[in-house]
Amino acid sequence: MLLDRLKELARSIRDRFSRQSGDGAAPKGPPAAAARAWVPGARTQWTLLTLAALAVGGYGLYSFPPIQTVERGELGVRTNVLTGAVSEWRDGKVFVMPALHEMRIYSLRDQTYRPEQVSLAQGPAPLQSVEGLSLGVDLTFRYALDPSKVAEISSNLPDNLSRDIVEPAVQGVIYKIFARYTVREIFSTKRVEIQQAIEADLAPKLAADGVLLRGVQMGKVDLPPDYRRGMDGLLVEELATEKMRYTLELKGKRVREMELDGEAEKVRREKAAEAAGREQVIAAKSQEEAMKHVLPFKERQIEQRKLEAEAEKAARIRSAEGSAQARRIEANGEADARQKLADAEAYRLERVGKANAEQMQREGSLITQHPLLIQKALADKLSDKIQVIVAPPPADGGFIGAPLLGRQPRNADDTRQAAAGR
């Protein structure tokens, strides 16, 4: 330990100085060497001892820092070597003083263990059945540390739990459990029972060491080659036997079915003949009874048809009279409507004529006062084909669009005469 090394170093330095100093006198030896020797005092010795201790302590802190990290899913157990006190730490930094504390970190996550030596029938350590046959089973054990017991048994826990605790416990249980069952039971019918038996025996043993057994999974079963060949042959024979048994049962059921079909057909025909005879008798009786009621019914039908014919005749006469009267009313109404439409059309034409005459009179007077309105109207009509018309007004005061219409411009005399006539 580092503290023990410091104590030994301090003890060796103190012994060396004590041998050299004695009681403060010059050491024995040659006179010249004794005269030149330097003997330190007690205070100097303790100063050197303190400096050496501090140097060794600083080097120890640098080489072995007193801080350790506990990751998520882990549990740290710090033990005081002087007092034996134990404390638990999770997810963080832990102060660990060298030579005073011991720190061990355990993983609390679920771990798995798969014994590879028992997975093959021809492996190094296969399992044995009750018949003494070797077989391999793919087993998976899921376990984890019990957080409540880690602090108590941390001093007894080895570093490799899987190798030192789980593996011996598993091997001590599985060989004993599988030796109770036959190969057929292990392969097919007793798998769940075997898993439960392993969990029941293994869980208490691991719990005593602070290990929780989460579950046992039993996978592929590797059978011996000879047993597999014999099992395949037996399976073929069993299948042939089952096929023959089902074939015989099927044929017997078919024979029984044919017998039942014959009996059913016989009964069906007898019942059909009886039903046909009874049907004819019932039909004859029904016809006889019906004739007693048919004749009076026919007479009432004839009388009813006569009354219906008379009623239909009267209805048709009334309907014809109503139709004639309705047509007369419709004709009168249509004549009145046409007369009113004619009057309305005449009135409309009269009003439109008066309005047109008044409008023409207004436009004539407006054009007389403003002759350029004709040019503006022409420009508006041609505006969708010609965007801009820039032209001086004619010298004779005529229409600006006269050349477009093929008219010759008037001379000045005609213009004056036209103006004088106006």
C-alpha positions, 0 to 999 in steps of 0.5 A, a space after each residue: 500500500 502507498 501509506 506503508 511505502 511512505 512509512 518505510 521511506 520515512 523510517 529509512 531516511 531517519 535511520 540514515 541521519 541518526 547513524 550519521 549524526 550520533 550525538 552531534 560530534 564528528 564521526 570517526 574516520 580520517 581526521 581530514 574527512 571528519 573535519 569536512 563532514 557536515 552533520 545536520 540537526 534534528 530540525 533539518 532532518 524532520 524538514 527533509 522528511 516532510 518534503 520527501 513525504 509531500 513529494 511522494 504524496 503528490 506523485 501518488 495523487 498524480 499517478 492515482 487520482 482520487 476521483 472515480 466515475 460511476 456510469 449509468 446502470 452501474 453501482 459503486 461500492 466504496 470500502 474504508 480500509 481503516 474502519 471497514 465502512 461500506 457506502 454505495 454510489 450511483 451515476 456520478 463522481 466518487 472521491 476515493 482516497 488512495 491507501 484509505 478507500 477501495 472502490 469496486 464498480 458493478 454493472 446492474 444491467 441484465 446479462 446473459 450466459 450461454 453454456 456453449 459446452 452443452 449446446 451440441 450433442 458431440 460437444 465437449 460436455 453434452 447433457 445426458 438424458 435418462 436413457 444415457 444418451 448425449 444431447 445438446 441444448 441451446 440454453 440462455 440464462 439472463 441474470 443481474 446483480 441484486 442492488 440491495 445485496 451488493 454492499 453486503 456481499 461486495 467483499 465476497 463477489 469475484 470480478 468475473 461473475 459469469 465465470 466464478 458464480 453463474 457458470 458453476 451454479 448453472 452446470 450443477 443444476 442443468 445436468 441434474 435436471 436433464 438427467 430426469 427426462 427422456 430424449 423425447 420429453 426434452 425434445 417435445 413434451 416437457 420443455 416448459 416443465 424443464 425450464 420451470 424446474 431449472 429456474 426453481 433450482 437455480 434461482 435460490 442458489 444465485 440469490 444467495 450470492 446476490 444474483 437475480 435470475 431473470 429467466 431461462 430460455 431453452 432453444 434448439 435441441 441437438 439430438 444424437 445422430 443415431 437417435 435422430 435416424 431411428 426417430 425419423 424411421 419411427 416417425 415414418 412408421 407412425 405416419 404410415 400407421 396413422 394413414 392406414 387407420 384414417 383410411 380404414 375409418 374413412 372407408 367405414 364412414 363411406 359404407 355407413 354413409 351409403 347405407 344411410 343414403 339408401 334408407 333415406 331415399 326409401 323413406 323419402 319415396 314412401 313419404 312422397 307417394 303418401 303425400 301425392 295421394 293425400 294431395 290428390 284427395 285434398 285437391 278433389 275435396 277442395 274443388 268440390 267445395 269451391 264449386 259451391 261458392 264459385 257459381 254464386 260468385 260468378 253471378 255477383 261478378 256479372 251483376 257487378 260488371 253491368 253496374 261498372 259499365 253503367 258507371 263508366 258510361 256516366 263518368 265518360 259523359 260527364 268527362 266529355 261535357 267538362 272537357 268541352 266546357 274547359 276548351 271553351 273557357 280556354 279559347 275565350 281566355 286565349 282570345 282575350 290574351 291575344 287581344 291584350 298582347 296586340 294592344 300592348 304591342 301597338 302601344 309599344 311600337 307607338 311609344 318606341 316611334 315617338 322616342 326614336 323621333 324625339 331622339 333623331 330630332 335631338 341628334 339632328 339639332 346637336 349635329 347641326 350645332 356641333 358637326 365634329 360629333 360625326 367625326 368623333 362617332 366614326 373614330 369611336 367605331 374604328 377605335 378597335 381597329 385604329 388606335 390613334 387618328 391624327 388629322 387636321 380638320 378639312 379646309 372646307 369644313 367637311 367630314 374628316 372621314 370623307 376620303 375613307 368613304 370615297 367622297 370628294 372634298 368640296 371646294 370653298 364655294 360649295 362650303 360657303 354656299 352650304 354655310 349660307 344655306 344653313 
